[in-house]
């Protein structure tokens, strides 16, 4: 089956779970900016974990050469098939020559299109994920982003599967929302609320930040600047400069909060470099990297410190909650 890209949107690329464990070899981890939306899209399209999908900013339109099953997930996503509205976070059956269009209501947020079947795309260093900076991965294996008229080859959905497959849907209350939510049904207190403070586990160089600086960081709002990409998100707000002037470069985890000499935090994202030499105040709870990834320039974020045991409990509860929603446990 061929999936033709009619309109590529602003910035679109192929992602999977990324090159996990390859940083020691100098490769970026990569992977989807919003892992939760990526995983839900694949599940709803009846794909196994780690199946490639499209991560899209802006409005994308694609056309299908055969009937298949798709799903779109992301922040406040609008979906249409042949001009007719369709639900996001739901299995959608499309027919031959159908045109599907989708976009986030917030320009710069990410939407994920999963398409049923085995994607016949190049794998390099164990992944199909696109990293433009490293000229690696993607449809052509050279790090290029998706372009108009590109065609993606995916194994055909046979007629029996197409007819028999059930429609899966994630209820609205479990999706990332712009509304403040304290519902326990979201898995954790902040799971569905994009506006909730981002949780931070203090890092290796935390002692080199004064108590005043740490209180300032936790009590202030920071604005997402226009200097953001898949490598990192630069924030603007209260200065939280460290007393550490020089340090050796060390490995950087996703969500690490680096503070350069100007005191303005930079949060490292999926395509971050493998090493960095700025002091780190801490690291985001991995669950909150997804929420930050859906923020756009001009929006504000805030932070709250938590200890590592609290973060571990949040992650375990979230995994259990997702397994229940997917029917994997009672």
ZIBELGI-V872066 format. One record per residue. N is the residue number from 1. OMEGA is omega in whole degrees, 0 to 359 (NA if undefined). BURIAL is # if it has 16 or more other ideal C-beta (glycine too) atoms within 10 Angstrom, else .. D_LAST is the distance of its C-alpha to the last C-alpha in Angstrom with 2 decimals. Layout:
N_OMEGA_BURIAL_D_LAST / N_OMEGA_BURIAL_D_LAST
This chain:
1_177_#_36.44 / 2_173_._38.20 / 3_183_#_36.88 / 4_177_._39.99 / 5_179_#_40.05 / 6_178_._42.30 / 7_191_._42.02 / 8_187_#_40.52 / 9_183_#_40.03 / 10_183_._41.22 / 11_187_#_39.49 / 12_181_#_37.02 / 13_178_#_35.89 / 14_177_#_33.53 / 15_165_#_30.76 / 16_183_#_28.01 / 17_173_#_26.34 / 18_183_#_29.89 / 19_184_#_32.01 / 20_179_._29.93 / 21_183_._32.05 / 22_181_#_35.28 / 23_180_#_36.78 / 24_177_._38.84 / 25_176_._40.55 / 26_181_._41.35 / 27_175_#_38.84 / 28_178_#_36.92 / 29_182_#_33.14 / 30_184_#_32.89 / 31_183_#_29.63 / 32_177_#_28.36 / 33_176_#_29.54 / 34_183_#_26.29 / 35_183_#_23.61 / 36_179_#_20.76 / 37_178_#_22.58 / 38_182_#_23.46 / 39_178_#_19.96 / 40_180_#_18.76 / 41_180_#_21.89 / 42_179_#_21.32 / 43_182_#_17.72 / 44_176_#_18.95 / 45_178_#_21.93 / 46_176_#_19.88 / 47_173_#_21.37 / 48_176_._20.19 / 49_178_._20.26 / 50_172_#_23.90 / 51_177_#_25.39 / 52_171_#_28.42 / 53_181_#_28.67 / 54_172_#_31.31 / 55_192_#_31.47 / 56_165_#_33.93 / 57_185_#_36.04 / 58_184_#_38.03 / 59_177_#_37.96 / 60_173_#_37.36 / 61_178_#_38.14 / 62_180_#_37.36 / 63_185_#_38.28 / 64_180_#_36.62 / 65_180_#_38.72 / 66_174_#_36.09 / 67_178_#_33.13 / 68_182_#_29.85 / 69_182_#_26.55 / 70_172_#_26.45 / 71_179_#_24.61 / 72_179_#_26.12 / 73_180_#_24.61 / 74_183_#_26.43 / 75_176_#_28.11 / 76_186_#_29.17 / 77_173_#_29.64 / 78_184_#_31.79 / 79_175_#_31.46 / 80_171_._33.96 / 81_183_#_34.61 / 82_177_._38.31 / 83_181_._38.81 / 84_183_._36.10 / 85_177_._33.27 / 86_181_#_29.77 / 87_168_#_26.47 / 88_181_#_25.35 / 89_181_#_21.76 / 90_170_#_21.54 / 91_178_#_22.29 / 92_175_#_26.00 / 93_178_#_27.98 / 94_182_#_31.52 / 95_178_._34.53 / 96_178_._37.54 / 97_174_._39.73 / 98_175_#_37.33 / 99_179_#_37.76 / 100_177_#_34.84 / 101_179_#_35.68 / 102_178_#_33.51 / 103_172_#_34.13 / 104_176_#_32.92 / 105_181_._34.75 / 106_182_#_35.68 / 107_183_._38.16 / 108_174_#_37.12 / 109_186_#_33.36 / 110_172_#_31.36 / 111_185_#_29.73 / 112_177_#_27.90 / 113_174_#_28.44 / 114_181_#_26.24 / 115_184_#_27.69 / 116_173_#_26.10 / 117_179_#_27.66 / 118_180_._29.35 / 119_181_#_31.65 / 120_182_._35.07 / 121_182_#_36.09 / 122_173_._37.74 / 123_179_._35.80 / 124_183_#_37.69 / 125_174_#_36.75 / 126_184_._33.35 / 127_174_#_32.49 / 128_187_#_33.58 / 129_181_#_33.34 / 130_171_#_36.55 / 131_186_#_38.49 / 132_184_#_41.72 / 133_182_._43.42 / 134_183_#_43.03 / 135_188_._43.90 / 136_174_#_40.82 / 137_181_#_38.20 / 138_185_#_37.82 / 139_183_#_38.99 / 140_178_._42.27 / 141_184_._41.27 / 142_176_._43.72 / 143_180_#_41.68 / 144_176_._42.90 / 145_180_#_40.79 / 146_179_#_40.16 / 147_173_._43.34 / 148_178_._44.34 / 149_173_._44.77 / 150_176_#_42.49 / 151_179_._40.66 / 152_181_#_37.35 / 153_181_._36.91 / 154_181_#_33.40 / 155_186_._32.61 / 156_173_#_32.87 / 157_184_#_29.96 / 158_187_._31.03 / 159_182_._31.48 / 160_178_._28.95 / 161_182_._26.11 / 162_182_#_27.40 / 163_189_._27.39 / 164_188_._24.10 / 165_181_._21.80 / 166_176_._19.47 / 167_177_._20.00 / 168_179_#_17.34 / 169_176_._17.86 / 170_181_#_16.80 / 171_185_._17.50 / 172_186_._20.66 / 173_180_._19.37 / 174_183_#_17.38 / 175_176_#_20.53 / 176_187_#_23.34 / 177_172_#_25.72 / 178_183_._29.31 / 179_175_._28.53 / 180_183_._27.92 / 181_176_#_24.40 / 182_186_._23.14 / 183_176_._19.88 / 184_180_._16.93 / 185_178_._14.86 / 186_177_#_16.60 / 187_173_#_14.75 / 188_186_#_18.11 / 189_187_._21.35 / 190_191_#_23.02 / 191_184_#_20.42 / 192_187_#_21.65 / 193_182_#_25.20 / 194_182_#_27.74 / 195_182_#_30.36 / 196_178_#_28.76 / 197_176_#_30.66 / 198_185_#_29.86 / 199_186_#_28.79 / 200_171_#_31.24 / 201_183_#_31.25 / 202_189_#_34.92 / 203_187_#_36.48 / 204_185_._39.18 / 205_183_#_42.13 / 206_183_#_40.86 / 207_180_._43.77 / 208_173_#_46.24 / 209_182_#_45.23 / 210_176_._46.90 / 211_178_._45.10 / 212_180_._46.72 / 213_181_#_45.35 / 214_177_#_41.80 / 215_178_._42.06 / 216_180_#_43.56 / 217_185_#_40.71 / 218_183_._38.04 / 219_184_._40.01 / 220_169_._41.17 / 221_178_._39.92 / 222_180_#_40.46 / 223_175_._41.16 / 224_184_#_39.75 / 225_176_._43.00 / 226_179_._44.05 / 227_178_._44.05 / 228_175_#_40.48 / 229_182_._39.17 / 230_176_#_36.57 / 231_184_#_38.29 / 232_177_#_38.20 / 233_176_#_38.31 / 234_180_#_41.49 / 235_176_#_41.39 / 236_181_._44.40 / 237_182_#_44.94 / 238_177_._46.06 / 239_176_._47.50 / 240_185_#_45.74 / 241_179_#_48.12 / 242_175_#_47.73 / 243_182_._50.63 / 244_184_._49.87 / 245_179_._52.39 / 246_176_._51.80 / 247_177_._49.06 / 248_176_._48.19 / 249_178_._45.70 / 250_182_._42.27 / 251_183_._38.97 / 252_178_#_37.04 / 253_175_._33.28 / 254_181_#_31.64 / 255_179_#_31.90 / 256_181_#_34.91 / 257_178_#_37.29 / 258_179_#_40.80 / 259_177_#_43.80 / 260_183_._47.09 / 261_180_._50.48 / 262_176_._50.37 / 263_180_._47.46 / 264_187_#_45.26 / 265_171_#_41.71 / 266_180_#_40.44 / 267_186_#_36.71 / 268_186_#_36.13 / 269_193_#_33.83 / 270_183_#_32.62 / 271_181_#_36.13 / 272_173_#_37.67 / 273_184_._40.41 / 274_182_#_39.55 / 275_176_._41.95 / 276_185_#_43.25 / 277_175_._45.92 / 278_176_#_45.26 / 279_183_#_43.94 / 280_177_#_40.28 / 281_181_#_39.31 / 282_183_#_35.65 / 283_177_#_32.65 / 284_165_#_30.07 / 285_183_#_26.48 / 286_179_#_25.14 / 287_185_#_22.80 / 288_173_#_26.01 / 289_179_#_27.93 / 290_181_#_26.06 / 291_178_#_27.26 / 292_182_#_30.76 / 293_181_#_30.95 / 294_175_#_30.71 / 295_181_#_33.60 / 296_181_#_37.05 / 297_180_._40.58 / 298_177_._41.76 / 299_183_._38.42 / 300_176_._37.98 / 301_175_#_35.42 / 302_188_._35.25 / 303_173_#_33.86 / 304_180_._32.55 / 305_172_#_32.57 / 306_179_#_29.66 / 307_187_._29.57 / 308_179_._27.75 / 309_176_._25.30 / 310_179_._24.29 / 311_179_#_23.90 / 312_179_._21.80 / 313_178_._19.44 / 314_183_#_19.33 / 315_180_._18.53 / 316_178_._15.72 / 317_179_#_14.10 / 318_179_#_14.77 / 319_180_._13.29 / 320_179_._9.94 / 321_179_#_10.25 / 322_178_#_11.33 / 323_177_._8.62 / 324_180_._6.14 / 325_180_#_9.24 / 326_179_._9.85 / 327_182_._6.83 / 328_174_._6.98 / 329_182_._3.79 / 330_NA_._0.00
